[in-house]
Amino acid sequence: MSNSPSEPVDPWSTPILHVDLDAFFVSVEILDEPTLRGRPVCVGGAGERGVIASASYEARRYGVHSAMASSTARRLCPDLVILPGRFDRYEEYSAQFHDVLADVTWCTESLGLDEAFLDVRPSRRVTESPLAAADEVRRRLREELHLECGVGVARNKLFAKLGSKRAKPRYSPSGVTPGPGVLWVTPDVETSWLEEMPVRELWGVGPATERKLARLGITRVPELRRVEESHLASHLGDSLARTLAEFARGEDSREVESSREAKSIGHEETFAVSVNEEGDIREILRRHAGIVARALRDRHLLARRVTVVARDDELRTRSRSQTLSFGIDDDDALAEVAIALGVSVERSLALRLLGVHASQLEERVGSSIQLSLDFGDGATTESSEEASRRRQVDREALRDTIDDIRRRFGANVLGRASEMERGALRLRAQRSESPFGPAREEP
Ligand SMILES: [Mg+2]
């Protein structure tokens, strides 16, 4: 906050990069069919009730954007080309995208098919500066994959993500102009953004939270900064209030959590009929968690990291991850974390795919410190005193974890795990190298 405009900024004070590919699905389609270049193109559902998943910048000039009904998009732009999605192809490109990032630093955290955070501090290869790393990422993605991206370079995730968005091409009815490509968020830039930014641009503020804040008279970040955190907490809950108060001051303590190195065990399912009810989503996550937990136990492994992957009817893939302070292989523990992550994924449409992945695997030694959540039925050989002490510790550890998820992602709905049906499950767990799931989905 003390930097005056004339003060030089140490480039290493901003070691966090957020990389986001431009119009990813559409860009891949254009690479495969170059005659589409320069035309208004979308990927999405062309049918009566179809939805746009990804729009080229030429299409955006007409006001077309993702999540828009295809019928509306066609009305805005009669020449619009709407292509069905080809996920196999996007996943191939996505794997190469993540390979390029992993080449720059081992510390990358995937946020889905086309975006990731990088911490370039621990890199052996980046010696010049984080800005040079950003340039290298852009150059290599362009030369090797022919894909463009925006990169935000900042001191934390909050500003890095805001930066990549502002690094992208700009469009208006009169045309498309290239963005800066790389945006360096210096302290001056931070200050000017925080002065005017709408709260909806802050991480974790979805439509529901935005409405709640609006009812409190808060639409912009400076208003958010002025309100007492306790007042905010009485309307939003403690954890979200704390997170937003931090974000409003430009603070974000979340680390870039590398998930790529770890082997993972996961289970995903694409549904014949998309699911929308939260109860169904919980039930599916619980079932997937049970399958993954059993696969972990079969292999004598504990997982320190849980990732939930969700793809909605807009064809948008989102993932949420949580690193635990303890390893787990228990159905209920894994299910509770997966459900907390799953309900924190912001969505406006039904889901067509849900997956649960366990990573940062460690070998289970004896019966060691694994989390056991056998609430109630007490079928244990431990002394009852020891068992109840351990259960208490375990519950506290799990509660902290769930609180952490809510703080990070603003989950506002979460209940205690209910009993699951174990009857007819078949083990179909797969090993996966990728944090957002196996390269090929099961039919
Ligand atoms: Mg993108």
Residues whose N, C-alpha, C, O or C-beta is under 5 A from the ligand:
A	BS01	MG	D20 L21 D22 A23 F24 D114
